[in-house]
């Protein structure tokens, strides 16, 4: 199949050679990440319901979840949530087939509860969170596009990806994962709401870590300080495995012991006390926020995985970029991938797939062009595998 693949040189300074680099990751318990995770879990639950009942994923988009912070009174030894967190599920779905109403609201709320419980160990979803579902019927024109025999794009949109990750990007990503997926198991005072900001200047990297700590696991200010020191120490050890650059780490820099101000929470999540969250305001599809790289502002989480190119193309662009770097065996320093759809056209036939390549020193673009094009063609040929990869947890959207 002839596809419009456009390969050109990447006329930019390699990310590792730039003087300044900024990278951010919002952890799993951050309100924006909770909104993303809830949206995606609802989409997957609806997808499974449709597959079980009708053998195919029907039209839906649940990418408008809002998290409204509650109120709390944390204190050393254990405080309390005084006003519940409010999570509003918004979007469109197929709610009825052949006159038969579907239990979409129950499926959506159940999925949202299970997701929050799985991520936030100290949140009681029955008492501390109010869930509300305002998901309604999708518009006729989009359903019409969705129900064609061929899988047609339901929007004119673009996806963006790049590879490989820089030292700073990899350090930021793996630092948050280390804290919330590994260290937390040994350090119960560490909450799930962790944000890591990376700043590299030349050969020096500084990580600023905001980590919500759980009040019931900490007796006093000395114990709090001890937890912060352990986070710093363990993270510093982890950093030596990821980069040879000099790394400085700051933890909870807004604390002011003289004023009695600490990043102390009841649940380990800032959404307990007024910190709100929205889909698409956090990590991009590759798990990072990278202002020094190309990015799409598209919200990936919650969009249907079959024909919503705002989701599919962002995932696909990153998959193409990563595989292209691997297939060229070190001959590519950096690759940027941008894919544009056109509403009503087949999703595997983009208006354009732009592949910008920065070859390694001494390597000519012509020598890697064919391999990169082959990788892109291969992924467009298996674009229908994206829903299965998402439903089986092999792909993440934030």
Secondary structure, DSSP 8 states (H G I E B T S, - for coil): ----EEEEE--S--GGGSSEEEEEEE-TTSHHHHHHHHHHHHHHHHHHHHHHHHSS--SEE----EEE--EEE--TT--EEEE-EEEEE--EE--EETTEE--HHHHHHHHHHHHHHHH-TT--TTTSEEEEE--EE--HHHHHHHTSSS-B-SS--EEEEEES--HHHHHHHHHHHIIIIIIHHH-TTEEEEEEEEEEEETTEEEEEEEEEEEGGG--SHHHHHHHHHHHHHHHHHHHHTT-SSEEEEEE-TT-BGGGTB--EESSS-GGGGT--EETTSS--TTS-B-TTS-------TTB-TTT-HHHHHHHHHHHHHHHHHHHTTT-EEEEEEEEE--TTSBTTS-SEEEEEEEE-TT--HHHHHHHHHHHHHHHHHTGGGHHHHHHTTS----
